[in-house]
């Protein structure tokens, strides 16, 4: 019974952490997850900033838990305890992309710029993204993308201030 419950929890964690399976996309699963997030964001009704931030925090917390479980599952299956952030885990890209979009106008130029800047920071991993990545388990998996999203958002908010 206990083993069955653990298997169910691991399965659910994998479904969530892979973005309902988008993480199994054969090429560039992180970019696929970010793009899927942008598409869902574009077609969802607008949320006020505070509820949107709460949604982001909720996804980050769920992501820390589920990505930790999925990472541990992959470490056990591979026999490699040093394996960190398997590419199928994309809930971090979902969270980071949403953070990049906080309090931005829902216009095509801003959404595209948020996507491009977020992917740039997530791939290049400049300081402090690279420091966050070194945190253990789900913390490192999630927070490097959250920091990348924050950097993208700050640049876009500054751009808005300058242009206005």
C-alpha positions in Angstrom: 0.0 0.0 0.0 2.8 2.4 1.0 4.8 1.5 -2.1 1.7 2.1 -4.3 1.1 5.5 -2.8 4.8 6.4 -3.4 4.5 5.3 -7.0 1.4 7.4 -7.5 3.0 10.5 -5.9 6.1 10.0 -8.1 3.9 9.7 -11.2 1.9 12.8 -10.3 5.1 14.7 -9.6 6.5 13.7 -13.0 3.3 14.8 -14.8 3.4 18.2 -13.1 7.1 18.8 -13.4 7.1 17.9 -17.1 4.4 20.5 -17.8 1.8 17.8 -18.5 4.3 16.0 -20.7 5.6 18.9 -22.7 9.0 18.2 -21.2 9.2 15.1 -23.3 9.4 17.2 -26.5 12.3 15.7 -28.3 14.2 19.0 -29.0 14.6 22.0 -26.8 12.0 21.0 -24.2 12.7 24.1 -22.1 12.0 26.4 -25.1 8.9 24.3 -25.8 7.7 24.8 -22.2 8.3 28.5 -22.3 6.5 28.9 -25.6 3.5 26.8 -24.4 3.4 29.1 -21.3 3.3 32.2 -23.5 0.5 30.7 -25.7 -1.6 29.9 -22.6 -0.8 33.3 -21.1 -1.9 35.0 -24.3 -5.3 33.3 -24.5 -6.1 33.4 -20.8 -8.1 36.2 -19.3 -6.1 39.0 -17.8 -5.3 38.7 -14.1 -4.6 41.6 -11.8 -1.0 41.8 -10.8 -1.4 40.5 -7.2 -3.3 37.4 -8.1 -0.8 36.8 -11.0 2.0 37.0 -8.5 0.2 34.5 -6.1 -0.2 32.2 -9.1 3.6 32.4 -9.8 4.5 31.8 -6.1 2.1 28.8 -6.1 3.7 27.3 -9.3 7.2 27.9 -7.9 6.4 26.1 -4.6 4.7 23.2 -6.4 7.7 23.1 -8.8 10.2 22.9 -6.0 8.4 19.8 -4.6 7.6 18.1 -7.9 11.0 18.7 -9.5 12.8 17.4 -6.4 10.8 14.2 -6.6 11.3 13.8 -10.4 15.0 14.5 -10.1 15.3 11.9 -7.4 13.4 9.4 -9.5 15.8 10.0 -12.4 18.9 9.7 -10.1 17.6 6.3 -8.8 16.8 5.0 -12.3 20.2 6.1 -13.7 22.2 5.2 -10.7 23.8 8.6 -10.9 23.2 10.7 -7.8 24.9 13.7 -9.3 22.3 14.0 -12.1 20.8 17.5 -11.7 17.8 19.1 -13.5 16.8 16.5 -16.1 15.8 18.2 -19.3 12.2 16.8 -19.1 11.6 19.0 -16.0 10.1 22.2 -17.4 7.9 23.5 -14.6 10.9 25.7 -13.9 10.6 27.3 -17.4 6.8 27.7 -16.9 7.4 29.5 -13.6 10.3 31.6 -14.9 8.4 32.6 -18.0 5.4 33.7 -15.9 7.7 35.7 -13.7 9.1 37.4 -16.8 5.5 38.5 -17.7 4.5 39.9 -14.3 2.9 43.4 -14.6 3.8 43.8 -18.3 1.3 45.0 -20.9 -0.3 42.0 -22.7 0.9 43.2 -26.1 2.8 41.2 -28.7 6.0 43.2 -28.5 6.2 42.8 -24.7 5.3 39.2 -24.7 7.9 38.4 -27.4 10.5 40.4 -25.7 9.8 38.7 -22.4 10.1 35.3 -24.1 13.4 36.1 -25.8 15.0 37.7 -22.7 13.9 34.9 -20.4 15.3 32.2 -22.8 18.5 34.2 -23.2 19.1 34.5 -19.4 18.0 30.8 -18.9 20.4 29.5 -21.5 23.4 31.8 -20.9 23.0 31.8 -17.1 24.8 35.0 -16.1 25.2 35.9 -12.5 23.0 35.6 -10.3 21.2 32.9 -12.4 24.3 30.6 -12.2 24.4 30.9 -8.4 20.8 30.0 -8.0 21.3 26.9 -10.2 23.8 25.5 -7.7 21.1 25.2 -5.0 20.2 21.7 -4.1 17.4 19.6 -5.8 14.2 21.5 -6.7 15.5 24.7 -5.2 18.2 25.0 -7.8 16.0 23.6 -10.6 13.4 26.2 -10.0 15.2 29.3 -8.7 17.7 29.7 -11.6 14.7 30.1 -13.9 12.9 32.4 -11.5 15.9 34.6 -11.3 16.2 34.5 -15.1 12.5 35.6 -15.2 13.2 38.4 -12.7 16.1 39.7 -14.8 14.0 39.7 -18.0 11.1 41.4 -16.2 13.4 44.1 -14.7 14.8 44.9 -18.1 11.4 45.2 -19.6 10.0 47.3 -16.8 13.0 49.7 -17.1 12.4 49.8 -20.9 8.8 50.8 -20.2 9.9 53.6 -17.9 12.4 54.9 -20.4 9.9 54.7 -23.3 7.1 56.4 -21.3 
